[in-house]
Amino acid sequence: MTENSTPELTLEPTAAAAAVAAPELTLEPTAPAAPAPEAAKPQITPVDMDERLLNDEEKKAVDEFSKKINLSDSNLILQYGAAAQKNIAGFSENALNSVKTKDLGEVGKSLSELVVELKGFGEDEEKKGFAGLFKKAGNKLETMKAQYSKVEVNVDKISRELEQHQVTLMKDVAMLDQMYELNLKYYKELTMYILAGKKRLNEVRAGDLEELRKKAETSGAQEDAQRYNDLVQMCDRFEKKIHDLELTRIISIQMGPQTRLLQNNDTLMVEKIQSSLVNTIPLWKSQMVLALGLEHSRQATAAQTAVTNMTNELLKKNADMLKMGTIATAKEAERSVVDIETLQHTNQQLISTLDEVLNIQRDGAAKRRAAEVELGRIEGELKQKLMELRN
């Protein structure tokens, strides 16, 4: 991918497969800087959808592509921008599959088992009455050695599991980087489709549509009026299609920070696992060796307490991160592409429009019938007057 590459716009809805496999576009972040902490109510500047979002090469591509848009082609309007929308849908599916195939609960389970093993060292002595059975220092030392060997085997097994989790998470972080770059490409493609569509729509309304209106008014012919009305309807449909693309573009914009949040959660989990592997476990082993060297059960208890406290702190932090990741995933999975309120509003407007057209047609028919009656009366009145003149 190169910084100056330009997305290739297409009127074919199935031309997006190659773009997904080999992205050609990267973007500089355009989000506004975070407001200063002292600003109570920062002013939000809306982002204008115009060609200032594009470079010169992309502007040229938009100009050339807009000329290919034929608003008299109903199928073109239906499929306009579908390629980019399918890319976004595919991106969402990949992100969802990534979340589904990654079970962070397994990491938490391994860490919990580690806590149980570390915390369990020395506890059996109290629960099972080892103090009473092994009163001599030599017996206590042998018991501690036996416990240490057993726990060490289990801890080593858990350590290997944590290392596997760490590798998986690191692969996920790299994969999310690729997904983020793809989303940037799709965002730019949608922007260009929208700008090209708006440019062509404005040209048609100012040019062809205005000429048809004048022609219909001048000729008074029904076919000219129908052509004008047909083009008006096509323009309205195309405008709605562009609005759908704008909704998809907003979804793409939101996916950027959402992907980074998920990636950050994975990175934090990798760091926590790394901390357990290089800090907690070696510390525990060193403390246990110290306890064995001193031949004193109290030293072993102190070491176990220190390790338990540290491990519990790590577990709390990991639990917080798991909660954040789960909530973010649930919100994204439950989010609809288009709000139901928007669909309801659109449906109500359509019904209202049809009702008004029906009422206008009924009023016109009633007036025509009344005019026919009046014309008959006028003709009869004139005929009667002529007969009176003859008499």
N, C-alpha and C positions, 0 to 999 in steps of 0.2 A: 504494500500500500504506500502511496506517495501522497504528500500533502496537497499537491496541485491537481490531483486527478479529479475528474468530474463524473458524477453518476450519469448513466445512460438512461434517458427516459424512453418509455415504450408505450404503445397503445395496445400491446398484447398482454392479457392478464396472466399468461403462463410463462413469461420470459424472465422470471425472477430466480429460477433455480441456480443458474450459473453464478449469479451475483452473491448468493448465500455462500456458495462454496469458496469463492475467491473474491472477498471484499476489496474494493479499490479506493476507499475513501476514509480519511480521518478528519476530525474536526478539532478546532481549538475550543475549549470551554467558553460558552458565552453567557453563563449564568451570572447575574449581578452579584457583586461582593456582599458578604454578610454585613448587616448594619452594625455600627459601633455599639458597644454595650450601653453607652450613656444615652443613646437615642431612644426616647420613650415610644414614639410612633413614627417609624421610618416611612417616608413617602415611597410608594411602589410605582415605578415607571413601567407602563404597559409596553410590551414588545410589539412593534409595528411589523406586520407581514408585508414587507416590500423587498425590492431587489437589493437593498443595503445589506441583507443577510447573505448575499452571494458575491463571489469574486467575478472578475471580468469574463473568465472562461465559462463559468456557470451561467452568467447573464446571457451570453451568446447562445448557449445551448437552450436556455428557456425561450429566447426569441425565435430560434429556428423551430423548436418543437411546437410552439403555440400556433405556428402557421399550418401545421399538419392537422390541427384539431378541426373536425367537421361537425358542427353542431346540428346539422340536419341528419346525421347518422345516429339513430336511436341506440344501436348496439354499442357504438363507441362511448356514448354517454354512460351506458350501463357499466361498461368495463373500465372506464377511465380511472387510472390510479390503482387498479386492482392488483397489479404486480407488487407495488410497494406495500399495499395492505396485507397481501399474503406473506410478504417478508416479515412484517410485524407479528402476524399470527404465528408464523413458524418460530420466530424468536421467543414469543411467549411460551410456546409449547416446549422449546428446549430448556428455557429457564425453569418451567414447572417440573420437567423430567429430572433436571439437575437436583431440585429440592427433594423429589420423591425418592431418588436412588441414593441419597445421602442420609444416613441414619445417625444423627448426632447423639441419639439416645444411647448408642453403643459406646460412644466416648464417655458419657456420663456413667454408664454401667461399669466400665473398666476403672474409672477413677474411684467409684464407690467401692469396688472390690479392693482397690489399693488401700483405701482408708480402713476397710475392715481388717485387712491383713496387718497393717502397721499398728492399728489400735489394739488388735488381738494379742500382740506380743506381750506376754507377762500377765494378761488378764486371767488366763487359764489357771495360773498359779493360785490366784485368790479364789476363783469360783470352785475349783476342784480340790482345794485344800492342800496344795503342794507345800505350803509353809509348814504344815504339820507333818507331812510325810518325809520331807527332806530338810531336816533341821541343821544338818552340818553344811558348812560353806561349800565343801567339795560337791555334795549332792545338788546344791542349788546351782552351782556352776554347770554341772552336767545337764541339768534340766534346761537351763537357759541356752546351752549350746544346741540341745535337741530342738528346742523351739525356734531358735535362730535359723537352723538348717531348713526346717519345714517352711517357715515364713519366707525365707530367701528364695526357695524354689518357686513359690506362688508369686512373689513380687517380680521375679525375673520373667515369668510367663505373662504377667499383666504388662510389664514394661514392653515386651515384644508386641503385644496387642496395641498399646498406645503408639508405638512407632509406626505400625501399619495404618492406624487412624491418621497419624500425622502426614504420612505420604499421600493418603487419599485426599486430605484437606488441601495440601499444597497443589495437587493436580487440579482440584476444583478452583482454587484461586487463579491458576493460569487459564483455565477454561473460561472463567468469568471475565477475565481480561479480553479474551477473544470475542465473547458475546457483547461486551461493552463497545468494542470497536465496530462490530456489525450494526449495533443499534445506532451508532453515530452515522453510519452510512445510510441506514433506512430513514433517519430523521432528515438528512439533507435531501434525499430523493423525494420525500413527501413535500418538503418545502418547495422544491423545484416544480413538482407536479401542480401544487396549489397556485404558485405564481404564474405558471404558464397558462393554467386554466382561467384564472382571473383576467389575465391579459387578453386572451382570446375572447372571453365573454364580454369584456368591455368594448372590444373592437366590433363584435357582431352587433351589440346593442346600439352602438353609436353609428354603425355603417349600414349593414344589410337590413337590420330590423327597422331602422328609421326610414330607409328607402321603401321598404314594403308598406309601412304605415302611410307614407305620403301617396304612394301609388294607389292603395286601397281607398283613401279618402278622395283622390282625384277621379278615379274610374268609377267608383261606386259598385264595382263588380263583386259578386259574392265570392268568386274563386280567389280574387286578390285579398279580400278580407280573411278568407280561410288560410291562405298562405301566411299572412301576417300573424294570425292567431297561432298557427302551428309553430312558427319560429319562436313566438313568445313562450309557448309551453316548453319547447326544447331548451330555451335559455333558462327557464325556471328550474327544470329538472337538472340541468348541468350545474346551476348554482347550488342546489341541494347536494349534489355529488361532491362538489368542492368542500361544502361544509362537513360532509362525512369524512373527507380526507383531513380536514383541520382537527376533527376529534381524534382521529388516529394519530395525527402528529403530536397532539398533547400527550397521548398515551406513550408514544415513543420518548418524548421528553422526560416523562415521569420514570420511565424504565431505567434511565441513566443513573440517577441517584439510588434507585432501588437496587440495581445491580451492585453498585459500589457498597451499599450497606450490607448486602448479603456477603460480598467479598470480604468486607471488614470483619464481619462476624467469624468467618472461617479463619482469617488471619489471626485474630485474637485467640481462637481456640488452639491454633497451631502453637502460638506462643505459650499458652497455658500448659499444653502437653510437654513442650520443650522444657519449661520450668520444672515440671514434675520429674522429667527424666534426668536433668542435669543438676538439679538442686535437691529436691525432696528425697529421692531415693538414695543418692550418695550420702546425704546428711544422715538419713536414718541408719544406713550401714555403719557409718563412722561412729555414731552414738552407741550402736549396739556393740561394736568392737570395744569401745571404751568401757561399756558396762561389763563386758566379759573380762576385760583386763583388771578392773577394780574388784571383781568378785563380789559385787554388792547389788542386791535386787533393787535398792532405792535408786541407784544410778540408772539402772535399766528403765525404771518407772519414769524418771525425769526425762530421759531421752525419748521414751514413748510419748510423753505429754507434749514435748516440744514438736515432735513430728506430727502428732495428731492435730495440734493447733494450726500448724502450717497447712496441713492437708485439708482441714476443714475450711480454712480461708480460701484456698484454691477452689474447693468444691462450691462454695457460695458464689464466687465470681463466675465460675463456669455455669452455674445454674442461672445466674442473671443473664448471661449471654445467650443461653439456650432459650430463655423466655423471650428475649428481644427478637431472636431469629424466628421463633415460632409465630409470634404476633405479626411480624412483618410479612411472613409467608402467608398466614391466614388472610390478612387484609388484601394482599395482592391476588390471592386465589379467588376471593369473593367479589372482587371488583368487576362490574359489568363494563363492556366496551362502550355502550351508550346508555345514559340514564333513562329509566322508564318514564320519568316525567317528560323528557323530550319527546318520546314516542307518543305519549298521551296528548301533549300539546299539538303535535303535528296532526294527529288523527282528528282532534276537535276542530282544528282550523280547516281541514279538508272537508269535514262534514258541514261546517258552517258555510264554506264556499259553495258546496253543492246545493244547500238549502237556498241560498241567495240566488243562485242561477235559476233554480226551479221556480222561485217566486217571480223573478223577472220575466221568465218565459210565460208563466200563467197570466201575469198582468198584461203582457203584450198581446196574448191571445184574446183576453177579455176586451181590451181596447179595440182590437181589430173587429171583433163581433159587434161591438157597439157602433163602430164606424160604419159597418155594413148596413146596420138598421137605420142609422142616421142618413146615409146616402140614399136608401130607398125612400125614406120619408121626404127628403129634399126633392128627389125626382118626382114623387107623387104630387107634392105641393106645387112644383113648377108646372106639371101637366094640368093640374086643376085650374091654375091661374090662366093658362093658355086657352083652356076651354071656355072660361068665363069671358075672355076677350072676344072670342068668336061669337058668342051670344049677345 
